[in-house]
Amino acid sequence: MDSTLPHRVRLNRLPRFRAMVRPRYILPGDLAPASLGDRRRFYERGMDYASAREWMASPPGERVYALIVGRHSGIYPRRFRHLKNVPLVVDDVRDANGLRPYLLKYLPEGVYYDRNVYASLDEARKAGLDYAHAWRSPLFLGQELAFDLDPENLDCPIHGAIEAKMRRHQGLSFCDWEFGEVRRQAAALYDELADRWTKLKIVYSGRGFHVHVLDQEAFALSRAERTRIAARFARRYAIDEWVTTGEMRLIRLPYSLHGMVCRIVMPLSRRGLERFSYDDPRVVPRAHRR
């Protein structure tokens, strides 16, 4: 998911933009795409940049970020229509605080970080390193192991299997039953992973859940080892295998906004997971709280 766009862009003051909007997906409760105004307010005043920076502080090394402007929601500033479907790679900021001007310029639908850890991004740029094929580079230090559980990956007794939803052009739709089931699976997966690893974090992604494994041993896993792990867990959990194998490096940045549902990507405790709801005030932007 790398872009061929330059990694440095000029940062201009934002005028008002009209949005390009796609038909809606079917979502539970009051979940709905964030408007450009919602995104602007959040990235100006609502995002906890300090906590995002703290999340990215470990392990030692340098990180790459990426923005998706409007691929799934169809909402984006009109002048960036030609960029709406491509990841905009940001590899010239020192930490998450440095993302703020990019977020206020592009008002992205989604904000991600590359789970790869690099020795030096300056050297990576000089060498023309392709981040998607960095495993054999001496600048590659390892990759964070993660599991991405999405509600739409489930066979739903109400709405059918993912294949049926895809045929109806509703592949990203989900319901309360699917959310509750993927939450249960996230808890079970966390507990199973805890038998092997000790540094686990669980994150509400805005739709489903991510389980991050931060043990040093996990960072050092080979692609073959990750593929075996993904195959084993995919038999019992609604995970996206290509995330766990390392093929998909990007994952949502905690404390950013998931623009498809207007919810904050938020780390959670294991204890609080089982009763967590997408209406929890911690994950609803302030302007949308009742």
N, C-alpha and C positions, 0 to 999 in steps of 0.2 A: 504493500500500500504506500510506497514512496511516491513522491511527486517529483517531476523534473523542473519544478519552479525554483527560482533562486531562493536561498534560505534567508536572505535579507530583503526587506521591503520597506518602502517609505511609509511613515505613519502620519496620516493626514487627519484633520478634524472631520468628524462624521456629520454629514448633512442628514436630513430625513429621507428615508428610502421607502418606497412601496415594496410590498412583499409579493413573491410568487408562491401560490399556495396549491398543494395537491389535495385530492380527496382524502378525507379523514380515515384513519384506521379506527377499528372498534376497540375502545379501551374502557376499563372499569372506572366507576366513580366519576370524579371530575377531572381525571387525567386528560390532558389535551396539549397540543404543541404550544411551546412558548412563542409569543410574538417577538418581533424585533425589539419592541419597547421593553418587554419582559427581560430579554437578554441584556439589553443596555443597562437597565436598572440593576440587574444582578451583578454584572461585572464592574459596574461603577461603585456600588455600595453594599452589595449583598455577599460577595464571595469572601471566604476566609482564606486569604492568600497566605497568611502565616502558617496555618495548619496544613495547607497544600505543600508549602515549602518543607515543613517538618516531615511530612509523609515521604517526600522525595530525597530526604537527607541521607538515607541508608539504603543500600551499602555505599561505601566510598566509590566515587567514579562520576562520570559525566553522562547526562541524559539528553535525549531528544524528545520533543513534543510534536504533536500534530493536531490540526484543526479540521473539522468537517463543517463546511459552511451551511449546507442545506440539502443533503442527499435524500434523506428519508422524509423530512417534514415538508419539503418544497418551499420553505420559508427562508429567504435570504435577501440581503441588499441587492437591488437590481443590478448594480454595477459589477457585482461579482457572479453574475449568472454563469459565466464561462468557467468558474471555479467551483460551482456548487457540488460537483460529484467527486472531486479529487482531494486527497488529503494534502493540506498545506503544511509542509514540514518546517518546524522551527528548531534550528540547531545552533542558535547564536545567543541564547540566554543562559545565565548562570544558574538560575533557580526559578521556581514557579512565580515569584514576584515579577520577574521579567516578562511574563506572559501578558500582563495587564494591557499594555498598549495594543498588542495584537488582538486581544479579545474585544477591545473597544472599537477597533477598526473593522474587523470581519464579523462580529456578532455571531459566532459560530453556533451551529446546532449541537456540536459535541466537541469536547476537549479531551485529548488522549496523551498518554506518554508511552514511549518505547520501553519495553521491559528489558531490553538489552542495556548493559552498562559498558561504557567506553572509557578507555584510559585518557583520551584527549580528543575532543571534538575539533579542535584546531588542526590537529594532525590528520583526523579523519577527512576533513574538508580538503586539506592540501593533497591528500592521497586519492581524492575522488571516491571515497569508500561508499559502496552501495549498502545502505543500512539493512536492506532486506537479505543480503548475502554476506553478513559480517562474521559468521561463526569461525571462519578460518583465519581471520585477520589478527595480527598481534595486538591490535587496539581493542579487541573484543575481550571483556573481562568475565562475562557470564550473563545469564538471563534469569530474571525472576520467574519462578514457577507460579502459574495461576490457573484457576478453574472458573469458567464463565458459565453460569447457569441461567438460562433464559426461559420465561414461562411459555413462550411460543414453541419451544422445542418439545413440549409434552403432547401426548395424545389426549385430547380433552373429551370427556363423555358428553359435553354439551355442544362443542363446536367442531369436533372431529380432529383428525390428525393434521400435522403440519402440511402434508401434501395437499389435503383438501383445502386448507386455508390459502395456500399458495395459488391454487387454481382459481380461487375467488379474489385474488389480488389483496389478500388480507394476511400475508405472512408475518407481519409484525403485530397483529392484533392479539389480545389475550383477555381473559376474564378473571373474576375473583377466584374461581376454583383453581385455575392454572397458577395464579399468584400464590395461593395458599399451599399448593403442592410443591412448587419450586422452592418456597421458603422452608418447608419441611425437609426437602432434599438437601438444601444448603446446610441445614443444621446437622443432618446425618453425615454428610460428606465431611464437614468440619471435624466431627467427632472421630470419624474413621482416619482422617489424615493426622489427627493428634496422637494416634498410636505410633506414628513414625517420626513426626516433626514437632517442634516445640514453638516455633515463632510463626503463628498463624494469625491472619487478619481477615475479617469478613467485612465486605462492603456492599451496601445497597447501591446498585448500579443505576437506579432510576426506573428500571423495569424488573430486573431480577437481582441476582446476587453474584459477587465475585469472591472467591476464597483465594487469598494470597499466601504463599509459603515463602517465608523470608529467611529460612535457615541457610547458612553458607553452603551446606551440602547440596541443597536444592538448586542454588545458583550455578553450581558446577556440573549439573547433570548434562549428559550428551543428548543430541537429538534422538538417538535410538532409544535411550532410556526414557525420555519424555514420551515418545511414541508408544512405548509399552505401557506406561502409566495411563496415558489417555485412553488407550484401547480397553484397559481393565476397568476404568471407572465409567466409561461411556456405556457399558452394558447395564449399569444400574442407576445412572444419574443423567439428568438432562443437560449435559455439558456440551459446549462447542469444542470438539476434539482439536481443531486446528489452533485454538488458543493454547491448550495444554502442551501440544507437541512443539510449540514455538514457531510454527509457520506464520501465524498471526501474532505479531509482536506488540501491537498497540492495544492498550486497555484504558478505560476511562479514568481520568484524573480525579481522585477524591476531592470533594468540596467544589467541583465545577457543576455546571447545570446540564442536565440531560434535556435537551431542547425538544425531544419528541413528546415528553410527558410533563415538562415544566416541574421537575423534581431535582433536588440537590443530591449529588452522589455522595454518600455518607458512610464512613466506617461505623460499624456497630459492634457491641459486645455480644459474645455468644449467649450470655444469659438473657439478654433482651430480644434476641432474634425471634423466638417462637411467637411472641405477641406483637411483633413489629407490623405496622401497616403503612401503606404508601401515603396515608393521610397524617402520619406522625408530624407534629409541628416542626420538628428538627429538619425535615426534608422538604417542607413546603416554603417556597420563597415568601418573604414577609408580605409582599403586596397581595399574595393570594391566600393568606391565612384568614380564617373566618373568626 
